[in-house]
C-alpha cells in the first residue's frame, strides 16, 4: 500500500512539474519578470541580512561557545520547552535573523549530537520566527503605513511562538526515553562556570579545525546555503506568477472563499491569503492593499507571518535533508501558530493594541521600504546583530536567575553535584 502511494505521488509530482514547465514556455516574459523580482528580494534583503549570522553561527559552534552557552541556558529552556540549553541560541538567532535561520542552527545541533531527534523537532516548532525588522519595517511601516501595527504583530507573533513551544513540550514523550543525545550521557556536576568551560573545551577538541580552515568553511557553507535559499525564493516567485496567469489561483480559492464566508470575513482577502500560503512577502503585501477592514487585514497578515509560506518550508526541508528530524511536526506547528497568531491579533486589536500611532525606532523606519542602498544594508545588519545580542543576553540573565533561585544562593561558582 505504501509503495502504491509513493508511485501515485511520483506520477502526480511529475505531472505538476511538466505542466509548470509548459506554462513557462507559454508565459516566458511573466516568468522572467517574476524571477528578476525574486532575485532582487534575495540580493537586496536576504543575502546581506543573513550572511553575517550564518558565518557567526558556524564560528561559534566550531569554537565551542554554543556548547558553553547551552550549559548556562539549560535552567531556562529545559523546564519551559523540554529542550537543551542550546535551544536558546537557535531561538535568539531566529528572532534576530528570521526564517530559516532557526532550521539551519537546529540541523547543526542534531548533526553534532547536541539534541535528540524529538528535541530538534520541538526546537524547530517554536524557534521558527520572523525577525522584528520585517514586522516593524517591511509590514507595519512599508505595507500598512502604520507604525503602531508593528507592536501588535510582534506581540501576537511571539506570544503564539511561546504557546507553540510550551504545547510541544509534551510532544514525543514516548520516543524521548529511547533518544538520549550524546551530551546528556554523563551526569553533570560542578559549578555552571566549570561545566560550561568543560563543554566548550570538549567541543573545540572534537571539532579540531584550525581557525583559518574554520573561517573558510564557515564562509563557503554559508554562501552555499544562501544560494539555495535564493533559488527557492526565485522559484516560488515564478510559480505564483504562472499560477495566476493560468487561472489556477481561482480554483484554489473556492474552498478558502467558503471558509472566509463562514468566518464572516471579507472575501477580498482570499486571493492574498492564498499567495501568503506560498510566499510570505507577496501575500502580506497583497493583503495590506485590499479593501477589507483593518482588523481582518492585520489578522490575516499575522497568520501568514506565523505560517511563513511554502517557500520557507521548502528551505527548511532542504536544510534538514541530512538529519533525521521529521518535517510533519514542523508543519503542524506552523498551522497551530498561524491559528493562534491570527486569533491573538484579532483580540489584541479589538483591545486597542496597534490602533495608535506608536513610535518605532528610526533604524526600522528607515529600512521600511527595504531600500537597496548600501547604507540600509549596513544598518539592517547592525540592527539585527544588536537584536540577537539583546535576545541572547536577556535569556542568559533569566536562566541564571532561575538557577540561583533553584539553588537558593546568589553564586554559581560553586554548587552541589546534581
DRENGUMI-330019 format. One line per 3 residues: for each residue x, y, z of N, C-alpha, C, CB. Coordinates in steps of 0.1 Angstrom, whole numbers, m for minus. Glycine has a CB too. Example, Ala and Ser with C-alpha at 12.3 -4.5 7.8 and 13.67 -1.06 7.14 Angstrom:
# DRENGUMI-330019
132,m57,78,123,m45,78,132,m33,78,113,m45,90  128,m22,71,137,m11,71,129,0,79,141,m6,57
END
This chain:
# DRENGUMI-330019
8,m12,0,0,0,0,9,13,0,m9,0,12  19,12,8,28,24,9,35,26,m4,38,22,21  39,15,m10,46,15,m23,37,21,m34,51,2,m28
24,18,m33,14,23,m43,13,38,m41,1,16,m41  12,42,m28,11,57,m26,23,64,m31,9,59,m11  35,59,m30,47,65,m35,46,66,m50,59,58,m30
41,56,m56,41,56,m71,31,67,m76,36,42,m76  19,68,m69,9,78,m72,15,92,m70,m4,76,m64  22,93,m59,28,106,m56,38,110,m66,34,106,m42
46,101,m71,56,104,m81,50,108,m94,65,92,m83  39,101,m98,32,104,m110,26,118,m109,21,94,m113  19,121,m98,13,135,m96,24,146,m97,6,135,m83
35,144,m90,46,154,m89,52,156,m103,56,150,m79  54,145,m110,59,146,m124,50,154,m133,62,132,m130  36,151,m131,27,158,m139,27,173,m137,13,153,m137
28,177,m124,28,191,m120,40,198,m126,28,192,m104  52,191,m125,64,197,m130,63,199,m145,76,188,m126  58,189,m152,56,190,m167,47,202,m170,51,177,m173
36,203,m163,27,214,m166,33,227,m163,14,212,m158  41,228,m152,47,241,m148,57,245,m159,54,239,m135  65,235,m164,75,237,m174,68,242,m187,83,225,m177
57,236,m191,49,240,m203,44,254,m201,38,231,m205  39,258,m189,34,271,m186,45,282,m187,28,272,m172  57,278,m184,68,288,m185,71,290,m200,81,282,m178
69,280,m208,71,281,m223,61,291,m228,71,268,m230  48,289,m223,37,298,m228,38,312,m223,24,292,m224  43,314,m211,44,327,m205,59,330,m201,35,328,m192
68,331,m210,82,333,m207,85,347,m201,90,331,m219  78,357,m206,80,370,m201,76,372,m187,73,381,m210  64,367,m183,60,368,m169,69,360,m160,45,363,m168
73,348,m164,82,341,m156,96,348,m154,85,327,m162  101,354,m165,113,361,m164,112,373,m154,118,366,m177  101,380,m155,99,392,m146,98,388,m132,87,400,m150
91,377,m129,89,372,m116,103,367,m110,79,360,m115  111,360,m118,124,356,m114,133,367,m110,131,348,m125  133,378,m118,141,390,m115,136,396,m102,139,401,m127
123,397,m100,118,402,m87,122,394,m75,102,403,m88  122,381,m77,126,372,m66,141,374,m63,123,358,m69  149,375,m74,164,377,m73,167,390,m66,170,376,m87
159,400,m69,161,413,m63,158,413,m48,152,424,m69  148,406,m44,145,404,m29,156,397,m22,131,397,m27  161,386,m29,172,379,m23,185,387,m22,175,366,m31
188,394,m32,201,401,m32,201,413,m24,205,404,m47  189,420,m24,188,433,m17,185,431,m2,177,442,m23  179,420,2,174,419,16,180,406,23,159,418,16
177,395,17,180,382,23,195,380,25,174,370,16  203,381,14,217,378,14,225,387,24,223,380,0  223,400,24,231,408,33,227,407,48,230,423,29
214,404,50,209,403,64,213,389,70,194,405,64  213,378,62,215,365,68,230,361,68,207,355,60  238,365,58,251,361,57,260,362,70,258,368,46
259,374,77,267,375,90,263,365,100,265,389,96  250,362,101,245,352,111,249,338,108,230,353,112  249,334,95,253,321,91,268,319,94,251,319,76
277,329,91,291,328,94,293,327,109,299,339,87  287,336,116,289,337,131,285,324,138,281,349,137  273,318,133,269,306,139,278,295,137,255,302,134
284,293,125,294,283,123,307,285,132,298,283,108  311,298,133,323,300,141,320,297,156,327,315,140  309,302,161,305,299,175,304,284,178,292,306,179
298,277,168,297,262,170,311,256,170,288,256,159  319,260,160,332,254,159,341,257,171,339,258,147  340,268,177,348,272,188,343,267,202,350,287,189
331,261,201,325,255,214,318,265,222,336,249,222  316,278,217,309,288,225,295,284,227,310,302,218  288,279,217,274,275,218,272,264,229,269,270,204
282,255,230,281,244,240,281,250,254,292,234,238  290,260,256,291,267,269,279,275,272,303,276,269  273,282,262,261,289,264,249,279,268,257,297,251
250,267,262,239,258,265,239,254,279,241,245,256  250,253,286,251,250,300,244,261,308,265,248,305  247,273,305,241,285,312,226,286,310,248,297,308
222,282,298,208,284,294,199,272,297,207,287,280  205,261,302,197,249,304,186,251,315,206,238,309  188,259,326,178,261,336,165,268,331,183,269,347
167,275,319,155,282,314,148,273,303,160,295,307  156,267,294,150,261,283,144,247,286,160,259,272  150,240,296,146,226,299,132,226,306,156,220,308
130,234,316,116,234,322,105,240,313,117,242,335  109,250,305,98,257,297,94,249,285,103,270,293  105,244,278,102,238,265,107,223,263,108,246,254
113,218,273,119,204,273,129,203,261,108,194,271  138,213,260,148,213,250,161,216,257,146,222,238  173,212,252,185,216,258,188,231,258,197,209,252
197,236,266,200,250,267,204,256,254,211,252,277  210,249,245,214,254,232,202,259,224,222,244,224  190,254,227,178,259,220,176,274,221,166,252,226
181,280,232,180,294,233,189,301,222,184,299,247  200,295,219,208,301,208,200,301,195,221,293,207  194,289,192,186,288,180,174,298,180,180,274,178
168,300,192,157,309,193,162,324,191,150,308,206  173,327,197,178,341,195,182,344,181,190,344,205  188,334,174,192,336,160,179,337,151,200,324,155
169,330,154,156,331,147,150,344,149,147,320,151  150,349,162,144,362,165,151,373,157,144,364,180  164,372,156,171,383,150,172,383,135,185,383,156
174,371,130,176,369,115,164,364,108,187,360,113  154,358,115,142,353,108,144,340,101,137,363,98  134,336,93,135,323,86,147,323,76,121,320,79
152,311,73,151,299,80,163,296,90,150,287,70  168,307,96,180,306,104,179,296,115,183,320,111  167,295,121,164,285,132,166,271,127,150,287,138
162,268,115,163,255,109,178,251,107,155,253,97  185,261,102,199,258,99,207,255,112,206,271,93  204,263,123,210,260,136,206,247,142,207,272,146
193,244,141,188,231,147,194,219,140,173,231,146  195,220,126,201,209,119,216,207,123,200,212,104  223,218,126,237,217,130,237,210,144,244,230,130
228,214,153,228,208,166,225,193,165,217,215,175  216,189,156,213,175,155,225,167,150,201,173,146  231,172,140,243,166,134,254,164,144,248,173,121
256,174,153,266,174,163,262,166,175,269,188,167  250,161,176,246,153,187,242,161,199,256,143,190  240,174,198,237,183,209,222,182,213,241,197,206
214,175,205,200,174,208,195,161,202,191,186,203  185,155,208,179,143,202,170,147,190,171,135,212  165,137,183,155,140,172,143,147,177,152,127,165
137,142,188,125,148,194,128,162,198,119,140,205  139,164,205,143,178,209,145,187,198,155,177,218  151,182,187,152,190,175,139,194,169,161,183,165
130,185,169,116,188,163,109,198,172,108,175,162  111,197,185,105,207,194,111,221,192,107,203,209  124,221,191,131,234,188,126,241,175,146,232,188
125,232,165,120,237,152,106,242,152,122,226,141  98,237,161,84,241,162,82,255,167,77,231,171  90,260,176,87,273,182,98,283,179,86,272,197
110,279,174,120,289,170,119,295,156,134,283,172  109,290,149,107,295,135,99,308,136,99,284,127  106,319,138,100,332,140,105,342,129,103,337,154
96,352,127,100,363,118,109,373,126,88,370,112  118,380,120,126,390,127,118,403,129,139,392,119  121,410,139,114,423,142,115,433,131,120,429,155
126,434,124,127,443,113,116,441,102,141,443,107  114,428,99,103,425,89,90,430,94,103,410,86  86,427,106,73,430,111,71,445,113,70,423,124
81,452,119,80,466,122,82,474,109,90,470,132  93,471,101,97,479,90,89,475,77,111,477,88  91,463,73,85,459,60,70,459,60,90,446,55
64,453,71,50,451,71,42,463,76,46,439,79  45,467,89,38,478,96,40,491,89,42,479,110  53,495,86,56,508,80,55,508,65,69,513,85
62,498,59,62,497,45,49,493,38,73,488,41  42,484,43,30,479,37,17,486,42,29,464,39  16,487,55,4,493,61,5,508,64,0,486,74
17,513,63,19,528,66,14,531,80,12,537,56  15,522,89,10,524,103,20,518,113,m4,517,105  29,526,118,40,520,127,34,513,139,49,532,132
23,517,144,17,511,156,14,496,154,5,518,160  11,492,142,8,478,139,20,469,141,3,477,125  32,474,141,44,466,143,44,460,157,56,474,141
39,468,167,39,463,181,28,452,182,35,474,190  17,454,175,6,444,176,11,431,169,m6,449,168  17,432,157,22,420,150,33,412,158,27,423,136
42,420,164,53,414,171,48,407,184,63,424,175  39,414,191,34,408,204,26,395,201,25,418,211  17,395,191,9,384,187,18,372,182,m1,387,176
29,376,174,37,366,168,45,359,179,47,372,158  51,366,188,59,360,198,51,353,209,68,370,205  39,358,212,30,350,221,27,337,215,17,359,224
23,337,202,20,324,195,31,315,195,14,327,181  44,320,193,55,311,193,57,305,207,68,319,189  55,313,217,57,308,231,46,297,234,56,319,241
34,300,229,23,290,232,27,277,225,10,295,226  32,277,212,35,265,205,47,258,212,40,269,191  57,266,217,68,259,224,64,252,237,78,270,228
55,258,245,50,252,257,42,240,254,42,262,265  33,241,243,25,230,239,33,218,235,15,234,228  43,221,226,51,210,221,61,204,231,59,215,209
61,210,243,69,203,254,64,189,256,68,212,267  51,187,254,45,174,256,47,164,244,30,175,259  52,170,233,53,162,221,65,152,222,56,171,208
63,139,218,73,129,217,78,124,230,84,135,210  70,124,240,74,119,253,78,104,253,64,122,264  70,96,245,72,82,245,85,78,237,60,75,237
88,86,227,101,84,220,113,88,227,100,90,206  111,98,236,123,105,242,131,96,250,118,117,250  125,86,257,133,77,266,143,69,258,124,68,273
141,67,245,150,59,237,160,68,229,142,51,227  159,81,230,167,90,223,174,99,233,160,99,212  186,96,236,194,105,246,206,110,238,199,96,258
207,123,237,218,129,229,231,127,236,216,144,228  242,127,229,255,124,234,259,133,246,265,126,223  255,145,245,259,155,256,252,152,269,255,169,251
242,143,270,235,140,282,238,126,288,220,141,280  248,120,282,251,106,286,258,106,300,260,100,276  265,116,303,272,116,316,265,125,326,286,119,315
267,123,338,260,131,349,268,144,350,259,123,362  261,155,349,267,168,351,269,171,365,259,179,344  281,177,368,284,181,382,293,193,382,291,169,389
294,199,393,302,211,395,295,224,392,314,210,385  302,235,392,295,248,390,291,250,376,304,259,395  282,259,373,279,262,359,291,267,351,268,273,359
299,275,358,311,280,351,320,269,347,318,291,359  323,260,356,332,249,353,326,240,343,335,241,366  313,237,344,307,228,333,307,235,320,293,225,338
305,248,319,305,255,306,319,255,300,300,269,308  329,257,308,343,256,303,346,242,298,353,260,314  342,232,305,345,218,301,338,215,288,340,209,312
325,219,287,318,217,274,324,224,262,303,221,276  329,236,265,335,244,254,348,238,249,337,258,258  356,234,259,369,227,255,367,214,248,378,225,268
357,206,253,354,193,247,350,195,232,344,186,255  340,205,230,335,207,217,346,212,207,324,217,217  355,221,213,366,226,204,376,215,200,373,237,212
378,206,210,387,195,207,381,185,197,391,187,220  368,183,198,362,174,188,362,180,174,348,171,193  360,193,173,360,199,160,374,199,154,355,214,161
384,204,161,398,202,158,403,210,146,400,189,155  394,218,139,399,226,128,406,238,132,387,229,119  417,242,125,424,254,128,415,266,124,438,255,121
418,278,130,409,289,128,408,293,114,415,301,136  419,292,106,418,296,92,408,287,84,431,295,85  409,274,86,400,265,80,386,266,85,405,250,82
384,269,98,371,270,103,364,282,97,372,272,119  371,293,96,366,305,89,362,303,75,375,317,91  371,296,68,369,294,53,357,285,51,381,287,47
356,274,60,344,265,59,331,272,62,346,253,68  332,282,72,320,289,76,315,298,64,323,298,88  324,304,57,320,313,46,315,304,35,332,321,41
322,294,31,318,285,20,304,279,22,328,274,17  302,273,34,289,267,38,278,277,38,290,259,51  281,289,43,271,299,44,266,304,31,276,311,52
275,306,22,272,311,8,264,300,1,284,315,0  268,287,2,261,276,m4,246,276,1,268,263,m2  245,277,14,231,276,19,223,288,15,232,276,35
229,300,14,222,312,10,218,311,m5,230,324,13  226,305,m13,223,304,m27,211,294,m29,235,299,m35  211,284,m20,199,275,m21,187,282,m17,202,263,m11
187,291,m6,176,299,m2,171,308,m13,179,307,11  181,315,m20,178,324,m31,171,316,m42,190,330,m36  175,304,m45,169,296,m56,154,293,m52,176,283,m58
151,290,m40,137,288,m36,129,301,m37,137,282,m21  135,312,m33,127,324,m34,124,327,m48,135,336,m28  133,326,m57,130,328,m72,120,318,m77,143,328,m80
122,306,m73,113,295,m79,98,298,m75,117,282,m74  96,301,m62,82,303,m58,77,316,m63,82,303,m42  85,326,m65,80,339,m72,75,336,m86,92,349,m72
83,328,m93,79,324,m107,66,315,m106,90,317,m114  66,306,m97,55,297,m95,42,304,m93,57,287,m84  42,314,m84,30,322,m81,25,329,m93,33,331,m69
35,336,m100,31,343,m112,25,335,m123,43,351,m118  30,323,m125,25,314,m135,11,308,m131,35,302,m137  10,305,m118,m3,301,m113,m14,311,m115,m2,297,m98
m11,324,m113,m20,334,m115,m24,336,m130,m15,348,m110  m14,334,m139,m16,336,m153,m25,325,m159,m3,335,m160  m24,312,m154,m32,301,m159,m45,300,m152,m24,288,m158
m48,308,m142,m61,308,m135,m62,298,m124,m71,306,m145  m51,292,m120,m51,281,m110,m55,287,m96,m38,274,m110  m51,300,m94,m54,306,m81,m69,307,m79,m47,320,m81
m76,309,m89,m91,309,m88,m97,296,m84,m97,314,m101  m91,285,m89,m96,272,m85,m93,269,m70,m89,261,m94  m81,272,m66,m76,270,m52,m85,279,m43,m62,273,m50
m89,290,m48,m96,300,m39,m110,295,m35,m98,313,m46  m116,286,m42,m130,282,m39,m132,277,m25,m134,271,m49  m125,267,m20,m127,263,m6,m124,274,4,m119,250,m3
m114,282,1,m110,292,11,m121,303,11,m96,298,7  m127,306,0,m138,316,0,m149,311,9,m143,318,m15  m152,298,8,m163,293,17,m159,294,31,m166,278,13
m146,292,35,m142,293,48,m142,307,53,m127,288,50  m138,317,45,m139,331,49,m153,336,51,m132,340,38  m162,331,42,m176,335,44,m182,329,57,m185,330,32
m178,317,60,m183,310,72,m178,318,85,m178,296,73  m166,324,84,m160,332,95,m164,347,94,m145,331,94  m173,350,84,m178,364,82,m167,374,80,m186,368,95
m157,369,71,m146,378,68,m147,382,53,m132,371,70  m141,393,50,m142,399,36,m135,389,27,m135,413,36  m142,386,16,m137,376,6,m126,382,m3,m148,371,m2
m124,395,m2,m113,401,m10,m99,397,m4,m114,416,m10  m99,391,8,m87,386,14,m83,372,10,m89,386,29  m92,365,2,m89,351,m1,m77,350,m10,m102,345,m9
m76,358,m21,m65,357,m30,m52,361,m24,m67,366,m42  m51,372,m16,m38,374,m9,m35,364,1,m39,388,m2  m45,358,8,m42,347,17,m36,335,10,m55,343,25
m41,332,m1,m35,320,m9,m21,323,m13,m44,317,m21  m19,336,m17,m5,340,m21,4,338,m9,m5,354,m26  m1,342,3,7,341,15,10,327,19,0,348,26
1,317,15,4,303,18,16,299,11,m8,295,14  19,305,m1,31,301,m9,43,310,m5,28,302,m23  41,323,m4,52,332,m2,48,343,7,58,338,m15
55,345,18,51,354,29,51,369,25,60,352,41  61,373,17,62,388,14,51,392,4,76,390,8  49,383,m6,39,386,m16,25,386,m10,39,376,m28
22,376,m2,9,375,5,6,387,14,8,362,12  16,391,22,15,401,32,12,415,25,27,403,41  20,417,14,18,430,7,5,430,0,29,431,m4
0,419,m6,m13,419,m13,m24,421,m3,m15,406,m20  m23,415,9,m33,416,20,m35,431,24,m30,407,32  m24,438,26,m24,452,30,m31,461,20,m10,457,33
m31,457,8,m37,465,m3,m52,463,m5,m30,463,m16  m58,453,2,m72,450,0,m81,461,7,m76,436,5  m94,460,4,m103,470,9,m110,464,22,m114,473,m1
m105,453,27,m112,447,39,m109,456,51,m106,433,41  m117,454,62,m115,462,74,m101,459,80,m125,458,85  m95,469,86,m81,468,91,m79,456,100,m77,481,98
m89,453,109,m87,442,119,m86,429,112,m99,442,129  m93,427,100,m93,415,93,m80,414,85,m105,414,83  m76,425,79,m63,425,72,m51,422,80,m61,439,65
m50,428,92,m39,426,101,m39,412,107,m38,437,112  m51,407,109,m52,393,114,m47,383,104,m66,390,119  m51,385,92,m47,376,81,m32,377,79,m54,379,68
m26,389,79,m12,391,78,m4,384,89,m8,406,77  m10,385,101,m4,378,113,m3,363,111,m11,382,126  m14,358,106,m15,343,103,m5,339,93,m29,339,99
m4,348,82,6,345,71,20,345,77,4,355,60  23,355,85,37,355,91,40,343,99,39,368,99  30,339,107,32,327,116,34,314,107,21,325,125
26,313,96,27,302,87,40,302,80,15,302,77  44,314,76,57,316,69,58,312,55,68,309,77  49,305,49,49,302,35,56,289,31,55,313,28
51,283,20,57,271,15,71,273,10,48,265,3  74,285,6,88,288,2,97,286,13,89,303,m4  94,291,25,102,289,37,102,274,41,97,298,49
91,268,40,90,253,43,99,245,35,76,248,42  100,249,22,109,242,13,123,244,16,106,246,m2  127,256,21,140,259,25,144,251,38,142,274,28
134,250,47,136,242,59,138,227,56,124,244,69  130,222,47,131,208,43,145,205,37,120,204,33  150,214,29,163,212,23,174,212,33,165,222,12
173,221,43,183,222,53,183,210,62,180,235,62  171,203,64,170,192,73,173,179,65,157,191,79  177,179,53,179,167,45,189,157,51,184,171,31
200,162,56,210,153,62,208,150,76,224,159,59  196,152,82,193,148,95,181,139,96,190,161,104  178,134,108,166,125,109,154,133,115,169,113,118
155,146,115,144,154,120,132,154,110,148,169,123  120,151,115,109,150,106,102,163,103,99,139,112  96,164,92,90,177,88,76,178,92,91,179,73
69,167,95,55,168,99,52,176,111,49,154,100  60,174,122,58,182,134,60,197,131,67,177,145  69,200,123,71,214,119,59,220,112,84,215,111
54,213,103,42,218,95,30,219,105,39,208,84  28,209,113,17,210,123,19,222,132,17,197,132  31,225,136,34,237,145,31,250,137,48,237,149
34,250,124,31,262,117,16,265,115,38,261,103  8,254,113,m6,256,112,m12,261,126,m13,242,108  m7,254,137,m11,258,150,m7,272,153,m5,248,160
5,276,150,9,290,153,1,300,145,24,292,151  m2,297,132,m9,306,124,m23,309,130,m11,300,110  m30,298,135,m43,300,141,m42,308,153,m49,286,144
m32,305,162,m31,312,175,m27,327,172,m20,306,184  m18,329,163,m14,343,160,m25,351,154,m2,343,150  m33,345,145,m44,353,139,m55,356,149,m51,344,128
m58,346,158,m68,349,168,m63,359,178,m72,336,175  m51,358,182,m45,367,192,m45,381,186,m30,363,196  m41,383,174,m41,396,167,m55,402,167,m35,395,153
m65,394,164,m78,399,163,m83,405,177,m88,388,159  m80,398,188,m85,402,201,m76,413,206,m85,391,211  m63,413,203,m54,424,208,m57,437,201,m40,420,205
m61,436,188,m65,448,180,m78,454,186,m67,445,165  m87,445,189,m100,450,195,m98,456,209,m110,438,196  m87,451,216,m84,457,229,m77,470,228,m76,447,237
m73,474,216,m67,487,214,m52,487,210,m69,495,225  m46,476,211,m32,475,207,m30,476,192,m26,461,212  m21,485,188,m18,487,174,m27,497,167,m19,474,167
m37,503,174,m46,512,168,m41,526,168,m60,512,174  m31,529,177,m25,542,177,m13,543,168,m21,546,192  m7,555,168,5,557,160,17,556,169,4,571,153
20,544,173,31,541,182,44,544,174,31,527,187  54,549,181,67,552,175,75,539,173,75,562,184  83,539,163,92,527,160,106,533,159,88,519,148
116,525,162,130,530,161,133,536,147,140,519,164  141,547,147,145,553,134,151,543,124,154,565,137  159,534,130,165,524,121,155,516,113,175,515,128
144,512,121,133,504,115,126,512,104,124,499,125  122,525,108,115,533,98,123,535,86,111,546,105  136,537,87,145,539,76,145,527,66,159,543,80
144,516,72,145,503,64,132,498,59,152,493,73  121,506,62,108,501,58,106,498,44,98,512,62  110,506,34,109,502,20,119,492,16,111,515,12
128,487,25,138,477,22,146,482,10,132,464,18  152,494,12,160,501,2,172,493,m2,164,515,7  176,494,m14,187,487,m19,201,494,m16,186,484,m34
200,505,m9,213,513,m7,222,505,2,210,526,m1  235,508,1,245,501,9,243,505,24,259,504,5  239,517,26,237,522,40,226,515,47,234,537,40
215,512,39,204,504,45,208,490,48,192,504,35  216,484,40,221,471,42,230,470,55,229,465,30  239,480,56,247,480,68,239,483,81,258,492,67
229,492,80,221,495,92,213,482,96,212,506,90  208,475,86,200,463,88,208,453,95,194,458,75  220,450,90,229,440,96,232,444,110,241,438,88
236,456,113,239,460,126,227,459,136,244,475,126  215,463,131,203,462,139,200,448,143,192,469,133  201,439,133,198,425,136,208,419,145,198,417,122
221,422,144,231,417,153,229,422,167,245,421,148  225,435,168,221,440,182,209,433,187,219,455,181  199,430,179,187,423,184,191,409,189,177,422,172
200,402,181,204,389,185,211,389,199,213,383,175  221,399,200,228,400,213,219,403,224,239,411,212  209,412,222,200,416,233,191,404,237,191,427,229
186,396,227,178,384,230,186,374,238,172,378,217  198,371,233,206,361,240,210,365,254,219,358,232  213,378,256,217,383,269,205,383,279,222,398,268
193,386,273,181,385,282,178,371,286,169,391,274  179,361,277,177,347,280,187,342,290,177,339,268  200,347,288,211,343,298,208,348,312,224,348,292
204,360,313,202,366,326,190,359,333,198,381,325  179,356,325,168,350,331,171,335,335,156,349,321  179,329,327,183,315,330,192,314,343,191,309,319
201,324,344,209,324,356,201,327,369,220,334,355  191,336,367,182,340,378,175,327,383,173,351,374  169,320,373,162,307,377,172,298,384,157,301,364
184,297,379,194,288,385,196,292,400,207,287,377  198,305,402,201,310,416,189,307,425,204,325,415  177,309,420,165,307,428,164,292,431,152,311,421
167,283,422,166,269,424,176,264,434,168,261,411  188,270,433,199,266,443,198,273,456,212,268,436  191,284,457,189,291,469,201,299,474,186,281,480
209,303,464,220,312,467,224,321,455,233,304,472  232,331,457,235,340,447,248,339,441,233,354,453  254,327,441,267,324,435,266,311,427,278,324,446
271,312,415,271,300,407,286,294,405,265,302,393  295,300,413,309,295,412,310,282,420,318,306,417  300,279,428,301,266,435,287,261,436,307,267,449
285,248,434,272,242,435,274,227,438,263,243,422  264,221,445,264,207,448,263,199,435,253,203,458  269,187,436,268,178,424,253,174,423,277,166,426
248,175,411,234,171,409,232,156,409,229,177,395
END
